[in-house]
């Protein structure tokens, strides 16, 4: 599959902002499409955002390919992504210099890790605020991967499913 594939393979989560949409595929890839290319996270390898103002088909956010994204929230002009390791990434445009989580930054053309934020499980964002669900600990993904290999499971458990399973052992 090409990096600029317009077909989302098995979408598992979608979020719609005022001007753009974001989807996560089963393999943890992030795709975006819509108006205002600066909020789509699809800047080119030269560091310049696409000059297209309307991207009609889903485009892979290639700068997040090294991450496995489990949650996403799109707002008016920016997006937040949560990884399976509990990291938070943000990109897009904000009216304030703190809404993206990067001090003094109002425009972040590609996903950037929000420093000093860890153990994020879920994110819900709006134009001027963001709410994070933070876990006291993250599940042991290595243990679950090993179990899946032993049992030859073909499905990938979501972070939510793993958390529920881990918590149920203590109840």
N, C-alpha and C positions, 0 to 999 in steps of 0.2 A: 504494500500500500504506500502511496506517495505521501510525502510530508504535507502536501497541500490538498490532500484528499477532501472531497466535499461530501463523502458519505460517512456518517457517524455509525460505527459498528456497535450495535447493541447499546443504545443510550440508556443510562440508568438514572440520570438526574438532569433536570433542566431548570434554569432560572431566567426570568425575563425582566429586564430593566426597561426604562422608558424608551431608550433608543437602540438597545441591542439585546441579544439573547446569548446564553452560554449553556453548553451541555457537557456532561461527562460521559464518556463511553465506558463500557464494562472493563476495559483495560486501563482505566485511570487517566485517559487522555482528555484534554480540554479542547473544545471547539467553540468558536464564537462567530456571530454574524449580526449585521444590522447597520445602523447609521453611525456616523462619527468614528472613523477608523482609529482615532486616538484612544478610544475606550475599549477596543477589541483585543489588544495585546498581540496583534499580528504584525508587529514591525518587522522590517526586512533585516537581513544579515548585515546591512550597512548601517543599521541603527536608525533608519528613517521610516516613519510610519507610512503605510500605503496612502497614496493620494486619492484613492477611491473613497467617496463619501458614503456609498451604500454598497455593502457587501451582502449579496443576496443568498449566498450558499455558505454553509458552515465551513470555517477554515480552522485548521489545526493551530493551536497556540504552541508553536514549536519550542519556545523557551521553557516550557514546563514538561518537556518530554522525559527529563531525568527524574521526574516526580510521579508518584501515583496519587492522583487527586481523588478524594472521597466525598467532598462537599463543595458547593459553590453557591454564591449569592451575587446577583447582578443588581445594580442600582441605576439611577439616571445615567450616569456617565462613568462608572467604575465598577470593578468586579473584585471579589475576594474568593480565594481558593484555599481549601484545607487539604493537607496531605495525610497519608496514612501514618506518618510519623508525628502528626500533631502540629506541623508548621503551618503558618498562615502567610499567604502571598496576596499582594494587591497590585492593581494596575488600573490606569484610566486617568480621569480628570476629577478634581474636587474643588469646590468653592472655598474650602478652608485649607489651611496648611497642615492640619493634623488628621483629617478624615481618612487619609490613605494609610495612616500608621507610620509614615516616614516624616519626621520633623522637618518643617519648612518646605515640603514638596507638595505642589498642587497638580503636577502633571507627571505621571509615571507611565511611559509608553509600553513597557513590557513588564510582566510579572516580576515583582521584587519581594523577597522575604521580609516580613515585618519582624524586626529584631526584638528580642526580649519577650516574645509571645510564644508560649510552648503549651503542649498538651491540649490543643484545640480539637474538639470533637465535631462541633457544628458552628456555622456562622449564619447570621441573618443581618443584612445590611440595608440601610435606607440612605437617603440623600445626605444627611448630616450626622448620622450615627451608625454604629455597628455594635451588634451584640454577639458575644462569643460564649459558647458552652465549653467550659474548661474541665477536663477530667483530672482527678487527683493522681491518676497514673494512666499510662497507656497499656493496652493488652500486649502480651508477648507474641508478636507477629511471627517470629521464627518458629515458635512452638506450633502455631496453627498451620504454617506452611509445611512443617514436617508431618503433621497429622494428615494434612490433605494429600501429601505425596504417598504416604503409607496406604491411605484409603482410596487413592486414585480418584479423588473428587475432581470434577471438572469445573465446578463453580467457585468463584472467589467470594469469600465472606466479606461483607461490608464492615467498616469500622464499628458501625452501630451493632451489627449482629455479634461481633466478637466481644464488644463491651457488655452486651446483655448476657452473653454466655458466661463471660468471666464473672460478672456480678452475681449471676444465679448460683455460682458455686459457693458464695458466701452468705446466702440467704437461707 
